[in-house]
């Protein structure tokens, strides 16, 4: 490709660039990839690992619900809605007939654990699950099923706080179609409720997942982005001078992914304390939006919702840890005394009257609707709020994944996943001659490789400066794709270093990362040879 072409490509999302890189790698591989067994796409964060036992347990439970309904019908292929009475006993009879099956044992234990631990009424709980598994009725209430909400909240409490205790008070949950839908719903509801308006400022901790840089700039939001930049040379933690930016009263919200993507690090307690102090002393009205999808991958993870729960909108997705990106399982969690409800009540009367019109078809008292419920209503443009909510069967499997992790007190599944990622990052970094990042507070899910720093380390500062001045990073990536059949994403698209690339450690086998490390080094060496000549 001509260098002039790269200028336009820099304007694209890295995920759009990725598609061009894939096409380049595939085309080149088909022509000259004889000594290679495949091209390697390290651009996707979709994991190639997934949990099996919960999937099998969900199938068993679904079969139970169908079997029970069919057994009570006189028709061949038609059944009717289940009865609640004695359904727990019906489940026990069914599950006890399944012998020597690990998934069936888990399912039985999970149901009994939830009943005992959370004091559920047996028939109420099993009926909710069975009716939901059949998917024969709308989600009711549409935001989330009551028993599912209890289980999911307990699960989030376990993975978001090191001492497994959230601040005193209750939390409300809205089940969504993954974290992607959650973020769209949040921004839309903030806009509909006049909490963010065009030209308002939103602070973003960077580097960050690139679509989160793109959402605020969309025409429907038109927000001004204030970047809170992590320090590459201090394990991507945030300098005090950057945190101080949050004292600006014109900043309406703070937006973060923690643990981070693409830098794979948890924001440390020291930084969280500084953010907390600013919110409590100077910015009591600041809305904090945090994506916690990678929280499972770190021992003792500490979310900002523990420190400033009333200011925090917490988003979580089951996608990465359990390998369910195709299921689209996500949640939004808010404290019952969320600051957003107060901010809405404090709006000028004329603005509140305008907002009221949006919800008058749902209730005669729109001002009593909490923000968590507005999120669900707005997800269906309010007029179809009664049909909102995550699909019923998906809520069941979400609850089962939650129970699986709660019951797994030794965290054997977590250890297995972590072991896989450790092997992958070890292969990558050893072949790049780089020191593996500190294991503490690191997910090892992605690697952000600063090619300029690598060039300086391997060769010289002079070469590193020559490379960055004369070779576009996209040229480097296309050369990597065309000659080595390896696809990585440009780090600049995540607001990372301009001359960096992101490698996903989630979606290829262990040995592939050895090849990727070698390929990056070979391309760098080719440029160094040209430099010497």
N, C-alpha and C positions, 0 to 999 in steps of 0.2 A: 504494500500500500504506500501511496505517496504521503510524505509528511504533512502536506497541506490538508489531507483528509482527517487527520487526528484532531485538528482544531474543532471541527464540528462534533466529533465524537465525545469530546470533553463535556459537552452540554447535556449529554444523555445520562440517564440513570445507569449505574454500573451493571444493573441486571439486564438492561437493553444492550450494553456493550458485550455482556456475557454471551448473548445469543449470537452476536457476530463472531466472537471468539470461538464458540462451539462450531459454527459453520466452517470457519477457517480450519480448525483442527480436524474436523471430520473429512472435509474435502482433501486436505493434505494427507491425512492418514490413508485414505482410500487409494491415493496415488503412490505414496512412497513409504508407507508404514510397514513394510514387510518384516522387518526384524522386531517389531513391537507387536504385542498381543492385543492392544486396545489403546484408544486415546483416553486421557484422564481428565475428567471434569471436576475440578476442585472448587467450582464456583457456587455450588448449591449448599445451603445449610440443612437440607433435608437429611436426617440421619438414615444410615442403612441398617441400623439395629432397631429392634422393637420388642416390646413385652408380649409374650405369648400366652401366659397363664390367664390373664384377665380376659383376653379375647376369647379363649376357649370357655371360660366361666360364663361370659356374656351369652355365648351361643347356647350353653346348657340352660341358662335361665330363660332365654327366649323360647327355647323348645318346651320348657315347662309351662310357660304361659299359654303357648299355642295348644299344647297337649291338653291342658286343663279346660280351656275354652271349647275345644273340639269334643271333649268327652261329655260335655253337658248339652251338646246340640244334637238334634235329631236329623240334621241335614248333612249331606256328604262333605261339601266344601264350604259351608257357611257356619259361622259361630257367632256368638253374641257377647256383649261386654261381660266381663267377669263379675262374680259376686265377691264382696269383701269378707263375708262371714266364713270363718275356718280356713282362710286361704293360707295362713302360715302352716297349719297342719298338713294341708294338701302339698305344700312345698316340701315339708319334712319327709312325707311319705315318698314323694318323687325322688328327692335327692338321695335318700337312704337306699334306693334300689340301684344306684350307680356305685359299683365297687371298684376299688383300686384305681381311682382316677384323681390325680393331683388337683386338677382344676375344679372338680366337683367338691373335693374336700375344702379347697379354698373358699368356694362359693358359700358352702354351708357355714364355715367358720366366720366369714365376713358378715353374713346376714345376722348370725347370732351375736357376734361382737357388737355390731351397731345397735341391736336391740338392747343389749345389756349396758353398753357404755354410754349411750345417749338416751336411754330410757324411752325408747320408741314403743308404742303399742304394736304388738306383733302383726295383727291383721291389717292395721292401717298402713304400716311400713311395707309389707310384702305386696299388698294391693297396689300401692303407689308404684312400686317397681314393676310389677307384672303388667299393669295396665299401660304403663309407659313403654315397656319392652314391646308390647303389641303395636304401639303407635296408632291405636284406633280412636284417639281423642286428642283434641288440641292440648298443648301444655297449659295446665291450670293449677296455680296462677301462672300467667305467661312469663313472668320474670325468671322463675325457677321453682321446681317442686320443693315443698317444705323440708322433707327428709333429706333430699339431695343437698339443699342449702346448708343444713346442719353439718353433714359429712364433709362437704367441700370446705366450709369455714374452718373446721377442725384440722383438715389437711393443710390448708394454707397457713394456719397458725403454726403448724409443725415445721414447715419448710421456710417460713419467712423470718422466724425469730429464733435466736440461738438458745434461749431459755424456754422456748415453747409457750410463751405467754404474751399475748397482745395486751395493750393497754385496756384497763377496765372499761367494759361497755360491750355492746353488741355490734355485729357487722352484718351488712346486707350484701347479697351477692346477686349478680345478673349473669346468667349463663349465655355465652355468645359463640358465634361461629369462628372460634379462634381469636388470637390476639389482634389480627388484622381488622376484623369486624369491630372488636372492642374499641380500637383507636378511632376508627371512623365514627362510631356511635358517640364517643366522648367529644370529639371535636364538633360534630354536628349539634349535639345537645348544648354544649357551651355557647355555640353561636345562636341557636334558637332561643336560648334564655338570656341573651345579651351579656354574657360574661366575657366573651371575646368578640371584638368588632374589628373591621378592617383598620390597619395601621397600628393596632395594639402590638405590644412587644411580648415575645415568648422566649424564655431562656432555654437553651438546649445544651446538655452536656455532651461533648464530642470527644473522640469519634463516636458515631452512632449509626445504627441501621439506616441505610440511605433513604428508604421511603419516608422515614420520620423527618428527614430534612425537607422532603418534597411536599408533604401534606400542608404545613403552614403557609406555603407560598401559593397554593392553589387559589384560583379566582374567587371561590366561595368563601375563603378565609382571609387572604391577603395580610398575613401577620408579618411583623418585622422580627427576624430571628437574631437573638443575642447569644453568641456562642460562649459557653463555659468550657474552656479547653483543658483536657487532661495533658499531663506532662509525660512525653514519651520516655524521658530519661529518669523518671521517678516512678517506674512501674505503672504509668498511666493514671496516677492519682492526681487530684486537682489542687493546684496552688491556691494559697489564701487569696491572692490578688484576683483570681478568677471567681472564687466564691463571693467575694465582696460585691461583685456586680449585682447580686440578687437584692441588695439594699435599695436599688432603684425602684421607687414606688410605681413607675409606669409599666414594669414587667408584670403581666397578669398571671403567668404560669411558668413553671419549671418542668422540663420534659427530659426524661432520662430512660436509658436501658441499663438495668443493674441486676446481675452482672452484665458486663458490656458485650456488645457486638459492634465492631469486630475485634476488640482488644482482649476479650475473654477474661476480664478481671473484675472482681467485686470492689465497689467503692468502700474504702476502709472506714472503720468506726470514727476515726479522727475527723474525716471529712464530713461524715453524716452528722457528727456533733456540731460542726461549724454551720452546716445548713440548718440544723435544728435551732441553734442559737439565734440565727438571723430571723427565722420564721417567728420564733417566740418573742423576740425583743423588738424587731423592726418591721416584719412582714407577716403579720397575723392573717392577712387576707390573701396570701400567696397560695395558689393552687399547684400542687405537685402531682405530676402524672408519671408513674413509674411502671415500666414493663419489666416483669420479673421472670420471664420465661426460662432463663438459665439458672435459676436459684437452686434447683435440685443438684446441680453438678458441683456444688461447693459445700464442704462441711461447715456447720455453724454459720450459715449465711445470715446476714443481718440486714433486713430491709428498712428503708426510711419510714415505712408505715408503722414500725414499732415506736419510732421517736415522735413523729408528728401525724398521728392517725387521722385527726380531724381535718387536716389539710390535704391528705393524700388520696388520690385515685389510683388504686392498685390493679394492674392488669397481669393476668397469668394465663399461660397456655400449657396444655399437656403435651403439645406436639413433639417437642424435642426429646424430652426425657423418656417418654413411653413409645416414641416412634409412631405418632398418630396424626401426622400433618394432614393426611387425607380425611380424617374424621372431622376436623375443624372443632376442637374442644378448647374453649377459652372462657374466662370469667373476668368480671369487673367486681372489685370489692371496695365498699365504702363504709366508714364508721357511721353509726346511727346518728351521731351528732356532727355530721359533716359540715365544714365551713361553707360549702357551696350553697347549702340550703339557706344559710344566713345571708350570703351575698345576694341571693335572688330576692329575699324578703326586703333587703335594704335598697333595692333598685327604686328609682323614682316612680311615683304612682302611674304616670302616663305610660311608662315602659312596661310596668307590670300588667296594666290593662291590655296592652297589645299582646303580651305573652299569654294572658288568660285565654284569649280567643283560640289559641292553638289546642287547648285542652278542654274547652267547654263541651265538646261532643262526648267526652268521657265522664266528666263529673261536673256537678253544679258548684263545687268548691275547688277550683283548680289550684289555688294557692296552698292547699294542703298536700299537694302531690310532692313527694320527696324527689330529689334529683335522681336517685337510683331507679325510681319508677319512671321518671321522665325519659331516662336512657332507653328503657324498653319501649315506651310509647313512641318516642321519636324514631326508633329503629324501624317502625312501620308507619312513619309519617302520621302518627297519632290516630288517624282515621281508622286504621286497621290494627290498633294496639291489642285488641282482644285475640288476634291471631299471631301475636309475636312470640318470641322465645325460641330457644334452641330445641331441636326436635326431641321428642320424648325418649326414643331409644338411646340417643346420644347422651342424654342426661343420666341414664342408668349406667352406661359404661364409664362415664365420667366419675360417678360415685364409686364404682367398683375399682377404678384405678386409684382413687383417693384412699379407699379402704385398704387396698393392697399395700400401699406405701406406709400407711399408719401401722398396720399389723406387722410389717417387715421391720421389726425393731433392731435387728442386727444389720439392716441395710445391705443385704447380700446382693440384691439387684444393682444397687448404686455402686458397690465395689466392683462388680463385673463390668459395668459401663465405664467406670473411671479407669480400670485396668486397660481396657481397649484403647481409650483416648491417650493414655500415657504412652503406650507402645507407638501409636501413630505420631505423636509430637516428637518422640525420641528419634524415630526414623527420619523425620523431616529435618529437625534441627542438627542432628549429627552430620547429615550430609550437606548441610549449609555451613558447617563449622561454627554454629551458634550455640550459646549457652541456653539451655532450656529454662524458660521462665520459672520462677519460684512456684512450687506446687500450692502453697497456701494462698487461698483466695483466687485461684485460677481455675477456670472451667476446662481448659484445654480443648475447647470446642472449635475455636478458630485460631489462626495465627496471622498476625499482621506483620509482614516482613518489610522493613525499611531497606530498600535496595541500595540507596545512597550510603547508608551506614555499613551495609554488607560490603559494598565496593571499597569503602575506606578501610575496613578491617582486613579484607583479603588482599588488597593491592596498595592503595595509597590515597591520601586526601586529594592529590592532584588528579588522579584518575576519576575519583568520585565526582569531583566538580566538573570535569570534562564530560562525563557521562550525562549528568543531569542537565548540563547546558546544551548538549548537542543531540541527545537521544530522548525523544518523548517517551514517557512511561508507557503509553499505549503502543508505541512501536516495539518496546521491549516485550509487552504482553502478546502482541500479535506474532512476534518472532518466536516466542515460547510456544504459542499455539501451532504455528505453521511448521516449525522445525522439530519440535519435541512433542507435539500433540498433547500439550498440557494447558488446561484452561484455569486461570486465576482471575480474580477481580481487582480492578484498580482501587487502591486504598483511599485515594482522594475523593472518591464518590461517597465515602463514609465520613468525610471531613477528617481523614487521617493524613499522615505525611504525604506531600505531593508525589514523592517518588517511592511509593510503597505498593504492595499487593497483598490481598487477603487470600489465604488458603483455608478452605473448610476442612476441618479434621474429622468431620462427622460422616462423610458419605462415600468413602473409598476404603479398601481393605488395607491392612497394616503395611504390607510390602509396597503398596502404591506410593506411600509417602517417602520412601527411600528414593523411588524413581523421580518424584516431583522435586525433592531436594537436589538431586544430581542434575536434573534438567535446568533448574534455575541457575545453578552454578555454571553449567556449560554455556548457557546463553551469556551470562556475565563474563565468562572467560573469553568468549568470542569477541565481545566488545573491547575487552582489555587488549587482545591481540591487535585489533584495528588501531587502538590508541597507541600502542608501542610502535607500530609500523608507520 
